[in-house]
Amino acid sequence: MKRLNTLILISLIFSISINCQVYKQTKNMDIKVVHDFIESINSANIDRMYNLMTKDHEFIDSQGNKMVGNENMRKSWIGYFGLFPDYKIKITDTLQNDSIIVMLGYARGTYITNTKNSENNNYWRVPASWKAIVVHEKIKLWQVYADNSVVIDIINKNK
């Protein structure tokens, strides 16, 4: 009986160990997916971004506006990179709770316009954070938190 209890205990410990390893691998994969998505944004690789989004991908901007669907987001990112072709995200910190990943850092870009204003006056950089939810190695949710008043001011002055 003592031997059976020992075997059961060893089996239980082994099972917990395997589950912990799988959990760590899943967490690491979720972080990798998010980092791949950010790399895709930073290189304006819309096809790669599209492939990293779920079909029912949700995007929520810093104003609380919501868009659903990877097809809609493909069109939106094309338009966004048309306005800010050098848009980049820089992550300084990453926090994770299961499939929810929060990143802190900043976003930057230059608003491109047909007016004669110097592009240097159209450059912006703002502190920002992002919330991502990864499901089956794809981005299900991408939410942006930032004060974009500087960006809105730049766009308005170029109207």
C-alpha positions in Angstrom: 0.0 0.0 0.0 2.8 2.4 0.9 4.5 1.6 -2.5 1.2 2.3 -4.3 0.8 5.7 -2.5 4.4 6.5 -3.4 3.7 5.7 -7.1 0.5 7.7 -7.1 2.4 10.7 -5.5 5.2 10.4 -8.1 2.7 10.2 -10.9 0.8 13.3 -9.5 4.1 15.3 -9.3 5.1 14.2 -12.8 1.6 15.3 -14.1 1.9 18.7 -12.4 5.4 19.2 -13.7 4.2 18.4 -17.3 1.2 20.8 -16.9 3.5 23.6 -15.6 5.8 23.1 -18.6 2.9 23.2 -21.0 1.6 26.3 -19.3 5.0 28.1 -19.5 5.3 27.1 -23.2 1.8 28.5 -23.9 2.7 31.8 -22.0 5.9 32.1 -24.0 4.1 31.4 -27.3 1.5 34.1 -26.5 4.4 36.6 -25.8 6.0 35.6 -29.1 2.8 36.1 -31.0 2.5 39.6 -29.6 6.1 40.4 -30.3 5.6 39.1 -33.9 2.6 41.4 -34.2 4.5 44.4 -33.0 7.4 43.6 -35.4 4.8 43.4 -38.2 3.4 46.8 -37.2 6.9 48.3 -37.0 7.7 47.1 -40.5 4.2 48.0 -41.8 3.8 44.3 -42.9 0.0 44.3 -43.2 -0.1 40.7 -44.6 1.8 39.4 -41.7 -0.4 41.4 -39.3 -3.5 40.0 -41.0 -2.3 36.4 -40.6 -1.6 37.0 -36.8 -5.2 38.2 -36.2 -8.2 36.0 -35.5 -11.0 36.4 -38.0 -13.1 38.0 -35.3 -10.2 40.2 -34.2 -11.3 43.2 -32.1 -9.4 46.5 -32.2 -10.2 49.3 -29.7 -8.5 52.6 -30.2 -7.5 55.1 -27.5 -10.9 56.9 -28.0 -12.8 53.7 -27.2 -13.9 53.1 -30.9 -14.2 49.5 -31.7 -13.7 47.6 -34.9 -14.2 43.9 -35.4 -12.8 41.5 -38.1 -9.4 41.0 -39.6 -10.6 42.1 -43.0 -11.8 45.5 -41.6 -8.5 45.8 -39.8 -6.5 45.1 -42.9 -8.2 48.1 -44.6 -7.8 50.3 -41.5 -4.1 49.5 -41.1 -3.5 50.4 -44.8 -5.2 53.7 -44.2 -3.3 54.3 -41.0 0.1 53.6 -42.6 -0.9 56.0 -45.4 -1.2 58.8 -42.8 1.7 57.7 -40.6 4.1 55.6 -42.8 6.8 55.6 -40.2 4.5 54.5 -37.3 6.4 52.5 -34.7 5.8 51.0 -31.3 8.5 50.7 -28.7 7.8 48.4 -25.7 9.6 49.0 -22.4 7.7 46.6 -20.1 5.5 43.6 -20.6 3.1 42.1 -18.1 1.1 38.8 -18.6 -1.8 37.2 -16.9 -2.7 34.0 -18.8 -3.6 35.0 -22.3 -3.9 38.7 -21.5 -0.7 40.6 -22.2 -0.2 44.3 -21.3 2.7 46.3 -22.8 3.9 49.7 -21.8 6.0 52.0 -23.9 5.4 54.6 -26.5 4.2 55.1 -30.1 5.6 57.5 -32.6 5.1 58.5 -36.2 5.0 61.4 -38.7 1.8 62.6 -40.2 2.2 62.8 -43.9 0.2 65.5 -45.7 0.1 67.3 -49.0 0.5 70.7 -47.3 3.8 72.6 -47.3 4.3 72.3 -43.6 7.6 70.7 -42.6 7.3 67.0 -41.8 9.4 67.7 -38.7 6.5 69.7 -37.3 4.3 66.6 -37.9 6.4 64.2 -35.9 4.8 62.9 -32.6 5.8 60.5 -29.8 3.4 59.6 -27.0 3.5 57.3 -24.0 1.2 54.4 -24.7 0.1 51.0 -23.5 -1.5 48.1 -25.2 -3.7 45.2 -24.1 -3.6 42.0 -26.2 -5.5 38.8 -25.8 -4.0 35.8 -27.6 -6.2 32.9 -28.6 -4.9 29.9 -30.5 -1.6 31.7 -31.3 -3.5 34.7 -32.9 -4.3 38.2 -31.6 -8.0 38.2 -30.6 -7.9 41.7 -29.1 -5.6 44.7 -29.6 -6.5 47.7 -27.4 -4.6 50.9 -27.4 -4.4 53.3 -24.4 -2.8 56.7 -25.2 -3.4 60.4 -25.1 -3.5 61.1 -28.8 -4.4 64.8 -28.5 -0.9 65.7 -29.9 -1.7 63.6 -33.0 -5.1 65.1 -33.4 -3.6 68.6 -33.1 -1.1 67.8 -35.8 -3.9 66.5 -38.1 -6.1 69.6 -37.4 -3.3 72.1 -38.1 -2.8 70.5 -41.5 -6.4 70.7 -42.7 
